[in-house]
Amino acid sequence: MRIENYASTNTEEGEEGFKVSYSLNLKYYDLNPPAGSTSLELEVDRDFSGRTLGDEEANGKSFSYNFKVTNTRSNDGLLMVVMVFKVPSCLEINFNQLSLLKQSLKFDYYEVLNSNTEIVFYWRQMMPGEVKEVKIDLL
């Protein structure tokens, strides 16, 4: 909610008033949102294949992480779907690959947050039964 207005001072005879512009921005976040449906309308399958993390032989090698997001609704599509992928602390993100995946429409948008420890994937919509598959490589 945004409120903008002008405030003016009371003027006495012979004195000029002045106007001060101000704006107020409010954001409301509820820490206890109302209970909604408990049924999950998405199914996420994941596969972290490759080497064992922390293995001496794994230094400098890439790890593949595959995930598949499925809209389990049979009649309705879903609007904005957001998935947060937390990158293990010993791995690095391949930013070039993320750009290529976005160009190939594997997802609509992505963000890298928290000192490159989280990748947030966005899909604008998912049709009923639609499946989105992404394979990312981490170093």
Secondary structure, 3 states (H helix, E strand, C coil): CEEEEEEECCCCCCCCCCEEEEEEECCCCCCCCCCCCCCCCEEEEEEEECCCCCCHHHCCCCEEEEEEEEECCCCCCEEEEEEEEECCCCCCECHHHHHHHHHCCCCCEEEEECCCCEEEEEEEEECCCCEEEEEEEEC
